[in-house]
Amino acid sequence: MRQSFSARTRHPSRRTVLGVGFGAAAAPLFDQPARDAFNPSNLSSRPSHPALTPHADSAYLTVAARVANLWTAPTAPRPVDAPMCRSNPDPQVWLRALDRLPRHTGRLGLHGRLATQLRRGEPVLVVETLANGWTQVASPWHPRSPHPHGYVGWLAPGQLSHAPWSGTRRDGVPVVTLPRWRTTFLTVARSMTGVPYLWGGATPLGVDCSGLVHLAARAVGVQVPRDADDQWRAARRVSLADVQPGDLYFFAHPGKRAHHVGIATRPGWMLNAPSTGTRVREEAIVGARRASLIGAGRYDGLPQL
């Protein structure tokens, strides 16, 4: 499950085809005109953070760490999360440490702590820097409501570069653009089959359900919201009878917001990251999952056909 979260709490809500090696900068991979995927106004009309009103000359910086956890607060990391709070984080060591703990205190313990993950070269806008070096940033490539400028969270000391981000902007905000290489959304998503589920994960080392969609879409130059409910609200509705490969299936409990998303591979089947303890896999929509299916959505550029 993956929904949007408030500033402090969350609602219960490989491979080489991705093109971006962990040691490579993200921004230079994109050099063609940006492609619109959604209008942030579809997500919320509520005012954004007062400090987040960027203009054309706003100084966006870049992430220096190959993988940086965006935490909900400087106090959110636990002792087991120490490998990701260094200036040079080690995600493999961190994930192995999580898996040595009981399930509810390891990966499941990230609920309410980990907002999302950023990668080297991604643009961020600094909101606040504390005396101890922790920096609050907005991440425009991870759109979420109510902030059209993206997830707001905290980076550990030393994980932010002072180098300005120099990629494409729209209305002063950095946007994802088309990659140099050509592939399809489903090809990228399928390349992540077998990747372990990670709450807040957004790299080939671990993803949650909406992170899989977000990461694969971004790899083909389409920017979509970061979380399942935002993805549902911003997508163009598609009849279940007209679903094409590359469309998105959405799931919610009665009276609740969308808590899960999967990528249609054929009618009634989807590629998805089901839950903690599972891996990205293709499966039929049956049983309890079928009962919670609320509809399908489409983003321009993502359907396979």
Secondary structure as UniProt FT lines:
FT   HELIX           16..18
FT   TURN            22..23
FT   HELIX           27..29
FT   STRAND          30..35
FT   HELIX           40..42
FT   TURN            50..51
FT   TURN            56..57
FT   STRAND          61..63
FT   STRAND          67..71
FT   TURN            74..75
FT   HELIX           79..84
FT   HELIX           91..99
FT   TURN            103..107
FT   HELIX           108..110
FT   TURN            111..113
FT   STRAND          114..119
FT   TURN            120..121
FT   STRAND          123..129
FT   TURN            131..132
FT   STRAND          135..139
FT   TURN            140..141
FT   TURN            145..146
FT   TURN            148..149
FT   STRAND          151..155
FT   TURN            157..158
FT   STRAND          160..164
FT   STRAND          169..170
FT   TURN            171..172
FT   STRAND          173..174
FT   STRAND          177..179
FT   HELIX           185..190
FT   TURN            191..194
FT   STRAND          196..197
FT   TURN            199..200
FT   STRAND          202..203
FT   TURN            204..205
FT   STRAND          206..207
FT   HELIX           209..219
FT   TURN            220..221
FT   HELIX           228..234
FT   STRAND          236..238
FT   HELIX           240..242
FT   TURN            245..246
FT   STRAND          248..251
FT   TURN            254..255
FT   STRAND          260..266
FT   TURN            267..268
FT   STRAND          269..272
FT   TURN            276..277
FT   STRAND          281..284
FT   HELIX           287..291
FT   STRAND          293..298
FT   TURN            300..301
//
